[in-house]
Amino acid sequence: MTAHTPLSLLAFVVALAFQVMPSNAFAGQLFDSEDVLELRIEAPLTTLAKVRSDTEYLNGKLSYRDETGEVRSFDLKLRARGRYRRQKRTCDFPPIRLNFQTGQVTGSIFESQDKLKLVTHCNNKSAKSEQLVLREYLTYRILQILTDNSFSARLLRVTYVNTESDKEPLVKYGFAIEHKDSIAERTGMSVLKSSGLAYRDLDKKYANLVNLFQYLIGNTDFSLVRGANDDDCCHNSVPFRNGDAVVPIPYDFDFSGMVNAPYADPNPKLGLDDVRTRLYRGRCNNNEHLPESIEYVLSMKPDIFTSLDKIPDLQKKHRLEMLRYLNMFFRDISDEKRVRRKLIKVCS
C-alpha cells in the first residue's frame, strides 16, 4: 500500500457500499447547497447567554433573503443547548436550538424543518472562535463526503440582533445541523432509542469507516455503543436501525485535533498528550474490513482536500495547519508499516 495506490475495482465496490452519492432530496432545501446562507436572528440574547436554559424557549425572529431577493421572516423560538459548550466557563455564547413554526416556513428554504441545532461561535470577542466554527464545519463535510449516513451541515453567516441591548449586532459564522428525523426519512433507517449496544449489533463496515474517520480528524470523544455518564446511547453519535444492524452516526467534533479548540482536553484514561495526538479506536474484530476502508478513504482524498479549499474566510494559518494534519493522516494510512503500528496493533 503506497501513497499512490491506484483506484481499483475494490475501491469502486467499497464506494458503493458506503453510499458515497449524496441523496439529500429528503433533507430539504436548507442542506441542498454548500453556499453560505446569510441569516438574521433577533432575540433576547442577554437572557439567552445569562440563563442558558436548555428547556425554556425564548421568543425571537429569523429572517433571510431568498433567491428572488425577497426578505422572508418567521417567528422563532430558541434556547441554549448542549452540555460542555453551554457552560459559562467554557463559552460566553452558547450553542442554540432553533424551533420553527412549520406552517410559517412552508415554501421557504426552511420548509420541512422543525427543530435545528445551531453550532455557534464560542466567544464573542475572539476572532479564533469563528475559525474554530469553520474548522468543525469541515469535519462534518468530510464525513458527508465519505458516506451519506451522516449529518448534513449548512454553513451560515448570522447577524445576531440582541433585542435587550442597543449595542451593534454581532455578525458571526455558525452552521446548522440536520435533524435526526430528516436522516431517518432520507435514508430509510429509523432512529433507535437504546440504553446501550453491543459491538456485534453494529454494521461492521460502517463502524469501521466511522472509526477511521474519527482517526482522520483526531477525535476520541465518542462511543458507538455507550452513552456518557449513564446517558442513553450513544456518546456523540445517534444510533439508527438499518435492517438487522445498527448504524451509529457521529456528531459533535469540537474535541478533535482537526478543530483543536482551546478548551478541549483528551480523556485522561487514554494517556494522550493533547487532542491532536491521534489514537485509533477501532475494534480488532473489524480488522477484516480495514483494508477496504483504507482503500476507500484514499480514493476520496482529492474530494477531502477540495472541501478544505472551499471553506470561506479560513485564515491561511488555520488552512495550513489543517492541511498538515490531513497529510499526516494520509501518510499513516498509505504505509503498511504505519497501518500495522498505528491502527492494527492498537485496536481494542
N, C-alpha and C positions, 0 to 999 in steps of 0.2 A: 504493500500500500504506500503510495507516494503522494506528494502534493499535486502531481499532475495526473492522478488517476483518471482515465478516460471515462466518459459516461457510457455505461454498459446496459445491457438488457436488464440486468439486475436492478440498476438504478431506476429504469423505467417502470418495472413492475412494482418496486417499492414505492415510487411516487404515486402510483395508482392506489396502493394500499393505504397510504397516508392521506389521500384525498387532497392533493395539492391545488386542485382547481377550486377557487372560492365559489360558494353558492349562496351569495348574500341576498338573494331575492326575498327571503323571508325576514331579513334583518331590518328592512325598512330603509327609506331614503337616507336617513341620517348616516348610515355606515356604508353607503354606496360609493362614496368619494373619499379620496385621500387629501382633498383640498382643505385648507384651514377654514373653519367656519367662524365667522365673526358673530358674537352674541353680546347682548346687554342684559344684565341681571340687576334689577332694582329690588332691594330687600333691607330689612333691619339688620345690617351686618354687624353692628356693635353688639347687639343681643346674641347673634349667632356665635360670634367669637368669644363672648364672655360666658354665656351659659353652656353652650356646646351640648345641648340635649340631643340624644340620638333617638328620642321618642316623640318629642313635641315639635310639630311643624310650625314654621313661621310663614306668613303671607308675603308674597312677592310678585314680581312681574318679569317675564322674559320676552325679549324681542330680538328679531334679526331681519335682515333684508333678503328677500327671496330672489330667485334668478331673474325676475322681471324688474327688480329694483324697488318693489313694494315692501314697506315695513310691516312685518307680521308680529303681533303682540298677543301674549297669552297670560292669563293668571297662573301663578305658580305657587306651590308650597315647597319649602325647603327646610332641611335640618342638617345638623352635623352628623357625620357617620364615622365609622372606623373605630379602631382601638388605639393603636400606638400614636398615629399622627393626630388623633383627636385630642390628645393630652396637651395642655398648655405648655408644659415644659419641653415638648418636642417641637410644636409648630404654633406660631401666633395666628395662623389662618387655617381652620380645619378643612378636611375633605367634606364634600357636600353630597347629599342625596336630593335629587330633583324629583318632584311629584307633579305630573301634569294632569289636567282635566282632559280626558281623552276626547270628549266632544268638541273642545276648543281647537285641538291640534289637527283635526281632520282636514286633509287637503294640504297640509304643510309638510316640511321636512321631518317633523316630529310625529307624523301620523303613525299610529300603532304603538307609539312609545307611551309608557305609563310612568314607571319609576326608573330613573337613571342614576348611576354613580358618576360623580364628577370628581376627577383627580385634580387637585388644586396645587398652587404654589404653597410652600410651607411657611415662608417668611415674607412679609410684605416689603421689607426694605432690602432684601438680598437679591442681587442680580443672579447669583449662582442658583438660587432656589428655582428660578424659571428654567435654567439649564438642566436641572435635575428632572423637571417635568418632561422636557424634551427627551432626555435620556431614557426615562421609564417608558414613555410612549414608544420609543424604538423597540424595547423588549417585547411589547405586545405585537408590534408589526412583524418582528422576526418569527414569533410563534404562528401568526397568521400566514406567513409565507410557507411555513413548514407543514401546516395542517389546517383544514377548515374546522376541525374540532378545537376551537379556540374562541376567546372573547374578542369580538371586533372592537376597535377603538377608533375614535374620531378626534383629531386634534382641533382645539378651539382657541380662539383669541377672545377673551372675555373682558368686557368692561363692567366692573363692579361698581354700582351706584349705591352708596350707603344712605338709606332714607332717614337715618338717625343722625346724620352729620352733614355739615356744609363743606367738608373737605372735597378736594378734587377726586373724581373717580379713579379707581385702580384699573389698570389695563394689564392683564397677565395671561400667559399661556396656561391652558389646562387641557384635559381630554375627557371625553365621555366614554364609558364602558358599556357595552351591550348587556342587556338583562339576560339572566339565565333562561327565562322562559322563551326568549327570542331564539336562543341557541337550540333549545329543545324543538321549537317549531321548524326551524330551517334544516335541522339535521335528522329529524325523525326520532331522536332519542327522548328519554324522559328524565326529568330531574329526580335524583334518588335521595331520599332522606334516610340517613343512617347514623348510628352512634359510633360505628367503626366497621372497617372492612378487613378482609384477609387478602394478602397479595395474590392468592390463587383466584380471587374474584375479578381481578383486573384484566383488561385486554392487554396481553403481554407486549405486543408490538407497539401499541400506543404508549403504554407505561415506559417502555424502553426509550421511545422517542422523547417523551417528556423529560426523563432523567438526563438524556443527552443535551436537550435544550437548556435545562437548568444548569448543567455543567458549562454550556456555552456562555450563558450570561453570568455565571459565577454565583448562583443562588443556592443556599442550603436551607432557607427559611420556608420549608414546606413539608407536607406529608401527603402521600397519596392514599393513606389508609387510616389515619388518626386525626382527630381534632386537637387543637391546642387547649390546654387547661381544662380537660374533660368536656370541651365543646363537641357539638356534632361533627361528624366527618365532613370535610377533611381540612387540615390546616392549609389555608391559602390555595385551596382547589375545591371545585364543585363536582361531585360525582354524578354521572349520568348513566342511566341504564341503556345499554345497546344490545338487545337480544339477551344472551346468556352472560354477557360480560359487562364490566363497569369501566367507564371512560372518565377518569378524574381530570377535569380541565383546570389548569392552574391560572392564578391571577396574583396581583399584588407583588411586584418585583422590586420594591424600593430598597430592600435589604441585599440586593445583588451587587456584585462587583461591577457590573456594567453601569449601574446607576451611581454607586459609591456615595451614598448620602452621608453627610457628616454625623448623623445620629445613629447610623447602622453599625451594629456590632455582631460578630459571629456568635453562634451558640457556643458557650464555654465548654460544653460537653464534646465538641468536635475538635478542640485543640488547634484552631486556626488562628493565625496572627491577625488577620483582618479580613473584611468581606471580599477583598479582591483575590484572596487565595482560593483557587478552585478546589473543590472536592466532589468527586463523582459519587452519587448516592444511589446508583442503580443496583438492582438485585442480581446476585450471581446466577440464579436460576433463569434469568432472562438473557444471559450472555450469548445464547444461540442466535439471538436477534441483533446483537451488537454490530456485526459486520454489515448487515443490511442498513441499520440505522446510520452508521458512519458513511457508507457509500451514498445514501440518500442525502444526508446533510451536506456532504461535499458537493454533490450535484447542484445544491441550492446556494452554494457560496456566492455566485455572481449576483443573485437576487438579494441576498442578505446585505452585501456591500452596497448595492444600489439603494437599498432602503435607508442606509446611513446617509448617503449623499442627498436624499430627498428631504431630510429634516430641516425645516426652515429656521433661520436665526440661531443655529447651533454654532457657538463660538469655535474658532479654529483650535483652541487649546483642548476643548472637550471633544471635538471631532477626532483629533489626532490621538487623544488618549483612548477613545473607544475603538479606533482603528487598530491601534497596537494590541488592545485587549482581544479583539476578534482574531487578529493574526496569530496570537499566542494559542488560541483555541484550535484554529485550523492547522497550526504546526503540530499540536498534540495528536489530533486525530488522523493526520496524514503519515504518521510514522509508527510502524508496527511495534517498535520497542517502547515508545511512549504510551501507546494504547495499552500494552500489557502492564506497564508500570503505573500509569495514572488512572486507568479505568478498570481493567480486568482484575488486577491484584488488590484493589481497594473496594470492590463491590461488597455488598452486605448480604 
